[in-house]
């Protein structure tokens, strides 16, 4: 007997769908028969995701959206309802990671404010935008991208970590208030090269907070990875030495959370490379 499929025919909104986890989740879900509303502030990028979906016969639309705007997020929800008649899943994926020490405030302040607006307010806007529709439907699923940085405060990630801790609280409070009418999943990625998040780092030394005493080895390994010199064993997910997690494994975890009956909720997911350097 084939396992049941709980992805097919679901209507799924994904923010930050122009790249990284968002693009991968969108393409995979569409390949399994879901109908996607792909949103991103980068309209060209999100149109690329939708084009990829279309090439394999999937159904998706692209919407240019700034998650910092509640008006735009409400319009995104309205567009989804007009096109597909319901909203089953909202994946609040858009985010930035401006790691920096407090001593870097002159260089980092603008990026920190943007981080608060996108990572915290953007997630709240996404939740608010779909709340009424999901409650009216009697069911829905919100998936919020957090981070292991939200687990504990560390040097170099005061603001970023605070936004992710806020996402954790937002998520759990929605679960408690909705009493099952809205399922909530919090996804906590570890360090994942290939998502583009590292481009927002203000001070590269600020990574020390998450790796602690492993910093020298991490720096050497990272340099070898960038230069293509890293021992292949560290890039093989079938080996316990696996060090740099591919974004695909996070996308798989998100799809697993979606692929559950309405009465089953995956509350929290953390996916690690077994050989990573991270202490949190």
N, C-alpha and C positions, 0 to 999 in steps of 0.2 A: 504494500500500500504506500503510495507516494505521500510525503508529508504535506500538510496543508500550506497554502501560500497566502500570507496575510499582507503582502505588498501590492499584488496586482489590483488595479482599479482604484487604489487610494489616490486622493488628491493631495499633493505634497508641495508646500512652499519651502524653498531653500534660499536663505540670504547668503551673500558672499559666494554665489554659485558660479562666478566667473573663473574660479581657479581653486586649487587646494582641495580640502575635504569637500567643499560645497559642490564643485564640479564633478568629482568622482561619485559622490552620493547621488547626484541628479542623474548622471548617465546610467549608473547601475540600477537605480529604482525604475527609471523609464524602460530599461531593457527587460525588467520583470513585469511590465504592464502598468506601472503607476503613471499618473498624469501629473506632470511637473510644471510648477510656476517658478522659474529661475530668476532670481533677483540679484542685482549687484549695482553698485555705483558706477562701475566700469561697464557701460552698455555694450561696447565692442566685445569685451571678454565674455559677457554672459550670452551674447548672440552666438559666439563661438561654441559655447556649451550646448545651446539649443540646436545648432547646426549639427553637432556630433550626434545628438539624440535623434534628430531627423534622419540621419544617414542610415540608422539601424531600424527605422520604422517606428520609433517611439513618439510619444505626444508630449510636447512642451511648448511653453511660451516664455519669452524673455521680457523682463520688465526692469527698466532703469530705476533704481531706488536708493535713496540715502537713508539708512536706518536711523540716523539722528533726527529725522523729521517724522513726527507722529502723523502728520497729514499725509505724507507719502506712504507710510506704512499702512494707514487705514485705507488709502486708495489701492494699495497692493492687495489687501484682503478683499476689497470690493470687486476688483478686477477678477480675482480668483472665483468669487461667488458668482459673478456674472457669466464667466466662461464655463465653469464646471459645476456650479450649483451647491458646492459644499467645500469645507476645508477639513481634511482629516488629520494632517500632520503639518506642524510648523517647525522648521529647523532653523533656529537662530544661530547662524554660523559665522556671520561677519565679525571680524575682530582685528585688532592691531596689538603689537607687543613692543612698546618703547622702553625696554629695560634701561635703567640709568640709576646712579646713586643720587641721593639728595644733594650732594655737592655739585652735581651736574645741572642744577635747577635752571641756570641761565639758558643752557642749550636744550633742556628737556621739557620745560614748562608747557610750551604750546603742544608738544606731542602728548604729554600727560593729560591735558585737557581734552584733546581729541580722543584719547584712549577711554576716558571716562564717558564721553559722549557716545562712542561706538560700542564699547564692551559692556557698559552698564546700562546707559539710557537706551541704546539700540536694542538690547535684549528685552528690556521692559516695554519698549514700544512694540516690539514684535508680539509679546505676550498679550498686551492690551488690544492690539489690532485684531487678533483672532478670538479673543475671549468670548465675546457675545455670540458669535456664530457657533462656536463649539458648544457653549452651554445650551443654545437653542436646539442644536442637533441632538444633544444628550450625550455626546461623546466627542473626543478629540485627543490629540497627542502633541505635546510641546517638547521639543528636544533642544536643550540649551548647551552650547559649547562652553565649557569652563576650562580648567587647566589644573595640573598638579600644583601650580603656583598659588592656587586658591586654598590649598590645604593648611599651609603655615606661612607666617611672615619670614622673609629672608632678605638679606642685603641685596640691593640692586634691583629689587622688584616691588618696591613699596606700593606704587600706584597700580602697576599691572596686576600684582597679586590681589590688591584690594578690590579691583573690578571683578576678578574671578571669584573671590570669596563672596562678593555681592551676588553674583550669578547663582552661586550655590544656595544662598538664602532665598533669593527670588524664586528659584525652582521649587524648593521644598515647601515654601509657604503656599505656592499655587497648588501643589499636590494636596496639602492639608485642607485648604479652603474648598477645592472643587470636589473632594470626597469621591474620586474615581471617575467623575464625568470628564475630567481632563487628565489623561495620563501624563506624567512628567519624567523625562530622562535627562540626567546631567552627565555629559561626556567630558572626561578629563584627559586630554592628550598629554603625553610627555613630550620630550624633545623630538620633533619630527622634521627632518630636512625635507625640502621639496614643497613646502606649503607657501613660501614667500614671506612668512611672518618675521623671519630674522632680518629682513630688509628694514624693519622699523626700529631696530635696536639703536639706541642713542650712544651708549658706551659699551663696547664689546667686553670690557672687563667685568661688567655687571653680571655676567653669567656665573660668576664665582659663587653667588648665593645659593644656587641650586646644585652645584657640584662639590662645593666645600673643599675638603682635602684632596678630592680627585681632580682638581683643576689642572695640574701639570700634565697628567696623563690624558685628560680630556682634550686639552689644547693640542697636544701632539697628535692624538688620534684624529681630531677634527682636521688638522692641517694635512695629514696623510690622506684623509677622505677626499678633501677638496682637490688635492694634487693627483689623485688616482693611485696612491701608493699603499693604501690600506690592505692588509692581509684579507683575501677573499672570505676567510672564515668569519670575519666580523660583519660581512655583508650578506651572509647566508641565513635566512630565517629558520632553517632547519637545524641550525647549530646553536648551542647555549651561549656561544660567544657573541651572537648577533647584537650589534651595537647601535646602529642608526635606523630607527623605525621608518618603514615606508608608509606614506599617507594612506595607502590602500587598506592597511589594517585598521585604521580609525574609521574609514568609510565602511568597512565590513561590520564593525561594531555598531555603527549607527543603523545600518540596514538590519542588523540582527534585532535591535531594539524596536524597529518598525515592524518587523516580521513576527509579531506576536498577536494572539487573539485579543479582542478588546478587553477581556477580563484579566489579562496578564500584563504587568508593567515592569520593565527593566528600569530600576530606579537610578542606578549610578554605574558608570563604566569607566575604568581606567585601563588603558592598554600600554604595555611597556615592551621595549626590546630587552630581553633578559640580561644582556651584557652592557646595558647603559650605565652612565656614570652618575645618575641623578640620585640625590639623597632623599628628596621629598617622597 
